[in-house]
Amino acid sequence: MRSPREAGGGTSLSPTLSLLFIAPAAILVLAAFGLPFLLLLALSLASPVEGSLVPDMSNPTLAAYSRILGDGFYLRTLATTLAMSLATAAGCLALALPLAHWLARRAGRARRVLTAIVLLPLACGALLPTLGLVHLLGPLGVVNGTLRGLGLIASPLPLLGTQLGIVIGLIQAFLPFAVLPILAVLDRTPPVIEEAAITLGATPARLWVRIILPLAWPGLLAGGLLVFCSALTAFVTPQIVGQGKVATFAMLAYQQALQVLDWPFASALAVTMLAALALAAVVTFSLARLRP
């Protein structure tokens, strides 16, 4: 039997024509990401010139990286940023998996509306939801007011200006990044697989561990990577919710670039974050082979 392409007499695109179709996207990626990254890398190897905003790029040096590795403050800040990013990714995945499963299997006709509500934080940007979160987590906010009204606490919990508050803010900001990949994977999975497991006597816990989790594994990895990368480079939420009391690597890069005007050191901080993102991608691709 002939394939539809053979039956219709169609032919595949020639390599030259394929390259012409790919060229605009490739040029855009090169111009928007490749060249700025090379400039960032070159700046990180430059030396600041006293009294000038233009660094000396004639003699490449690793002084900026030595400063990062030799100062405990920057290393602690990097460790804190990585820990908060991991906590954000874990929190988002813990909330996104049951939510995505419910949307895929139980939402029914209301799925489109509910999915739009999940995506609402992305449409509002980072500033508005974060400002709203400040009112929720403040000493006189809804969270502390509710807990005090229930008699669970005697004094307000210090949520603002803490790592916990920043993680909560990052989770509400980046939860859609975890929901969408998991939802896309579950949509491609026939519901009859779960129904068959239930028919064969699988308990709810066994169903989630042996069936749903392995099926959603690619979405979990993709969502976790997206959330981790976004949280690692986030600036607005840590700045507002942290109230300047918790330093992150992105905040340090911003301060060095726009306040201190030390562009080589700011570039080195940015390159360090990019290296962490690349390492996270490598770990994610390695975990993809360990599908449960």
Phi, psi and omega per residue, in radians:
M1 nan 2.344 -3.118
R2 -1.389 2.581 3.095
S3 -1.240 2.790 3.103
P4 -0.971 -0.589 -3.135
R5 -1.181 -0.729 3.141
E6 -1.215 -0.675 -3.123
A7 -1.144 -0.617 -3.122
G8 -1.511 -0.083 3.127
G9 1.298 0.238 -3.117
G10 -1.347 2.765 3.114
T11 -2.207 2.661 3.112
S12 -1.313 2.785 3.135
L13 -1.217 2.527 3.087
S14 -1.271 2.722 3.120
P15 -0.980 -0.663 -3.138
T16 -1.139 -0.774 3.139
L17 -1.176 -0.627 3.088
S18 -1.094 -0.740 3.113
L19 -1.108 -0.626 3.113
L20 -1.136 -0.634 3.105
F21 -1.228 -0.621 -3.094
I22 -1.401 -0.457 -3.007
A23 -0.967 -0.814 -3.121
P24 -1.033 -0.758 3.126
A25 -1.156 -0.695 3.139
A26 -1.131 -0.719 3.114
I27 -1.128 -0.709 3.127
L28 -1.109 -0.786 3.130
V29 -1.095 -0.736 3.139
L30 -1.117 -0.756 -3.105
A31 -1.269 -0.650 -3.042
A32 -1.523 -0.449 -3.057
F33 -2.178 -0.780 -3.058
G34 -1.145 -0.940 -3.112
L35 -1.140 -0.780 3.076
P36 -1.045 -0.624 3.113
F37 -1.145 -0.739 3.108
L38 -1.106 -0.679 3.083
L39 -1.132 -0.725 3.109
L40 -1.068 -0.757 3.133
L41 -1.129 -0.712 3.124
A42 -1.148 -0.711 3.120
L43 -1.119 -0.622 -3.132
S44 -1.158 -0.338 3.125
L45 -1.707 0.016 -3.127
A46 -1.495 3.019 3.127
S47 -2.065 2.328 3.091
P48 -1.160 2.512 3.125
V49 -1.897 2.155 -3.102
E50 -1.096 2.253 3.125
G51 1.434 0.125 -3.133
S52 -2.416 2.532 3.088
L53 -1.489 -0.199 -3.109
V54 -1.644 2.003 -3.129
P55 -1.285 2.812 3.111
D56 -1.523 1.950 -3.101
M57 -1.830 0.162 -3.096
S58 -1.361 -0.501 -3.119
N59 -2.139 1.611 -3.126
P60 -1.021 2.458 -3.119
T61 -2.544 2.687 3.092
L62 -1.762 0.403 -3.075
A63 -1.074 -0.662 -3.119
A64 -1.137 -0.712 3.126
Y65 -1.233 -0.628 3.078
S66 -1.112 -0.617 3.108
R67 -1.150 -0.687 3.123
I68 -1.164 -0.846 -3.070
L69 -1.279 -0.392 -3.085
G70 -1.662 -0.047 -3.111
D71 -1.991 2.102 -3.122
G72 -1.069 -0.519 -3.133
F73 -1.091 -0.800 -3.120
Y74 -1.213 -0.630 3.099
L75 -1.172 -0.723 3.099
R76 -1.144 -0.685 3.114
T77 -1.120 -0.704 3.093
L78 -1.111 -0.765 3.126
A79 -1.110 -0.715 3.109
T80 -1.111 -0.742 -3.141
T81 -1.127 -0.755 3.114
L82 -1.117 -0.722 -3.138
A83 -1.128 -0.762 3.121
M84 -1.155 -0.618 3.114
S85 -1.162 -0.735 3.097
L86 -1.131 -0.728 3.111
A87 -1.116 -0.678 3.094
T88 -1.113 -0.780 3.125
A89 -1.091 -0.757 3.137
A90 -1.126 -0.750 3.129
G91 -1.126 -0.729 3.126
C92 -1.123 -0.746 -3.136
L93 -1.160 -0.670 3.129
A94 -1.109 -0.596 3.108
L95 -1.488 -0.590 -3.019
A96 -1.298 -0.625 -3.078
L97 -1.081 -0.944 3.097
P98 -1.139 -0.595 3.127
L99 -1.161 -0.801 3.128
A100 -1.131 -0.680 3.117
H101 -1.120 -0.718 3.122
W102 -1.148 -0.721 3.100
L103 -1.106 -0.672 -3.090
A104 -1.324 -0.540 -3.004
R105 -1.964 -0.439 -2.973
R106 -2.171 -0.259 -3.001
A107 -1.183 -0.600 3.112
G108 1.156 -2.338 -3.078
R109 -1.192 -0.402 -3.107
A110 -1.452 0.076 -3.036
R111 -1.082 -0.750 -3.092
R112 -1.084 -0.766 3.141
V113 -1.149 -0.763 -3.122
L114 -1.173 -0.652 3.090
T115 -1.138 -0.675 3.095
A116 -1.109 -0.650 3.102
I117 -1.139 -0.680 3.109
V118 -1.096 -0.638 -3.112
L119 -1.446 -0.094 -3.065
L120 -0.981 -0.716 3.114
P121 -1.013 -0.563 3.122
L122 -1.215 -0.608 -3.139
A123 -1.283 -0.477 -3.105
C124 -1.472 -0.192 -3.077
G125 1.425 -3.059 -3.071
A126 -1.558 -0.498 -2.985
L127 -1.264 -0.899 -3.047
L128 -1.081 -0.880 3.100
P129 -1.061 -0.606 -3.124
T130 -1.201 -0.711 3.086
L131 -1.112 -0.680 3.072
G132 -1.115 -0.633 3.137
L133 -1.172 -0.539 3.094
V134 -1.059 -0.711 3.111
H135 -1.216 -0.530 3.128
L136 -1.300 -0.667 -3.035
L137 -1.666 -0.111 -3.102
G138 -1.119 2.924 3.136
P139 -0.997 -0.571 3.113
L140 -1.856 0.326 -3.089
G141 -1.416 -3.097 -3.070
V142 -1.131 -0.735 -3.077
V143 -1.112 -0.917 -3.139
N144 -1.175 -0.629 3.115
G145 -1.122 -0.712 3.122
T146 -1.167 -0.779 -3.136
L147 -1.125 -0.676 3.105
R148 -1.224 -0.651 3.113
G149 -1.125 -0.567 3.108
L150 -1.452 -0.071 3.132
G151 1.342 0.313 -3.115
L152 -1.455 -0.434 3.107
I153 -2.351 2.657 3.122
A154 -1.681 -0.487 3.138
S155 -2.344 2.718 -3.088
P156 -1.041 2.471 3.063
L157 -1.321 2.399 3.120
P158 -1.392 1.485 -3.117
L159 -1.592 -0.618 3.101
L160 -1.396 2.540 -3.139
G161 1.315 0.342 -3.141
T162 -2.261 2.832 3.089
Q163 -1.128 -0.635 3.120
L164 -1.067 -0.783 3.120
G165 -1.091 -0.694 3.124
I166 -1.131 -0.738 3.133
V167 -1.090 -0.732 3.100
I168 -1.067 -0.749 3.119
G169 -1.127 -0.688 3.129
L170 -1.203 -0.621 3.115
I171 -1.117 -0.803 3.136
Q172 -1.193 -0.440 -3.135
A173 -1.383 -0.650 -2.982
F174 -1.951 0.144 3.099
L175 -0.987 -0.697 3.111
P176 -1.020 -0.559 3.123
F177 -1.129 -0.424 3.099
A178 -1.559 -0.591 -3.092
V179 -1.205 -0.789 -3.010
L180 -1.074 -0.847 3.124
P181 -1.095 -0.691 3.127
I182 -1.150 -0.738 3.115
L183 -1.084 -0.703 3.133
A184 -1.122 -0.673 3.130
V185 -1.216 -0.768 -3.120
L186 -1.168 -0.523 3.104
D187 -1.122 -0.511 -3.137
R188 -1.507 -0.027 -3.112
T189 -1.773 2.155 3.134
P190 -1.081 2.305 3.104
P191 -1.098 -0.349 -3.098
V192 -1.117 -0.386 3.108
I193 -1.119 -0.797 3.111
E194 -1.200 -0.676 3.122
E195 -1.111 -0.668 3.117
A196 -1.159 -0.686 3.126
A197 -1.114 -0.699 3.114
I198 -1.164 -0.699 3.128
T199 -1.092 -0.599 -3.141
L200 -1.435 0.063 3.022
G201 1.722 0.276 3.130
A202 -1.222 2.322 3.064
T203 -1.303 2.815 3.119
P204 -0.960 -0.727 -3.138
A205 -1.144 -0.763 3.139
R206 -1.167 -0.612 3.105
L207 -1.081 -0.750 -3.126
W208 -1.226 -0.712 -3.059
V209 -1.329 -0.728 -3.012
R210 -1.653 -0.367 -3.052
I211 -2.034 -1.073 -2.998
I212 -1.194 -0.789 -3.112
L213 -1.070 -0.825 3.079
P214 -1.098 -0.646 3.133
L215 -1.165 -0.634 -3.099
A216 -1.555 0.028 -3.046
W217 -0.963 -0.823 3.113
P218 -1.058 -0.686 3.105
G219 -1.182 -0.630 3.100
L220 -1.112 -0.758 3.139
L221 -1.148 -0.784 3.140
A222 -1.120 -0.793 3.122
G223 -1.134 -0.710 3.117
G224 -1.103 -0.696 3.119
L225 -1.155 -0.760 3.131
L226 -1.073 -0.781 -3.119
V227 -1.176 -0.757 -3.131
F228 -1.070 -0.807 -3.138
C229 -1.110 -0.719 -3.141
S230 -1.168 -0.716 -3.134
A231 -1.211 -0.626 -3.120
L232 -1.120 -0.618 -3.089
T233 -1.784 0.116 -3.117
A234 -1.156 2.522 -3.139
F235 -2.194 -0.819 -3.016
V236 -1.104 -0.898 -3.083
T237 -1.102 -0.847 3.086
P238 -1.077 -0.583 -3.124
Q239 -1.195 -0.769 -3.061
I240 -1.414 -0.897 -3.110
V241 -1.228 -0.649 3.125
G242 -1.275 -0.324 3.086
Q243 0.957 0.562 3.099
G244 1.320 0.076 -3.105
K245 -1.644 -0.317 -3.138
V246 -2.125 2.064 -3.125
A247 -1.541 2.416 3.014
T248 -2.136 2.892 -3.083
F249 -1.147 -0.650 3.127
A250 -1.138 -0.683 3.111
M251 -1.138 -0.690 3.111
L252 -1.120 -0.719 3.118
A253 -1.099 -0.708 3.110
Y254 -1.105 -0.800 -3.123
Q255 -1.096 -0.757 -3.119
Q256 -1.177 -0.577 -3.087
A257 -1.410 -0.754 -2.980
L258 -1.880 -0.262 3.134
Q259 -1.932 -0.899 3.120
V260 -1.401 -0.430 -3.120
L261 1.116 0.526 3.057
D262 -1.698 1.449 -3.048
W263 -1.142 -0.694 3.096
P264 -1.036 -0.753 -3.122
F265 -1.235 -0.682 3.084
A266 -1.081 -0.683 3.104
S267 -1.141 -0.686 3.108
A268 -1.120 -0.687 3.068
L269 -1.084 -0.742 3.139
A270 -1.149 -0.732 3.119
V271 -1.115 -0.648 3.085
T272 -1.068 -0.742 3.086
M273 -1.123 -0.695 3.103
L274 -1.114 -0.636 3.084
A275 -1.136 -0.674 3.082
A276 -1.132 -0.672 3.096
L277 -1.129 -0.725 3.121
A278 -1.117 -0.702 3.102
L279 -1.120 -0.687 3.104
A280 -1.102 -0.671 3.111
A281 -1.143 -0.715 3.122
V282 -1.101 -0.765 3.121
V283 -1.102 -0.709 3.136
T284 -1.108 -0.765 3.131
F285 -1.147 -0.555 3.085
S286 -1.215 -0.707 3.132
L287 -1.191 -0.414 3.132
A288 -1.099 -0.454 3.120
R289 -1.421 -0.232 -3.107
L290 -1.762 0.725 -3.111
R291 -1.044 2.184 -3.090
P292 -1.185 nan nan
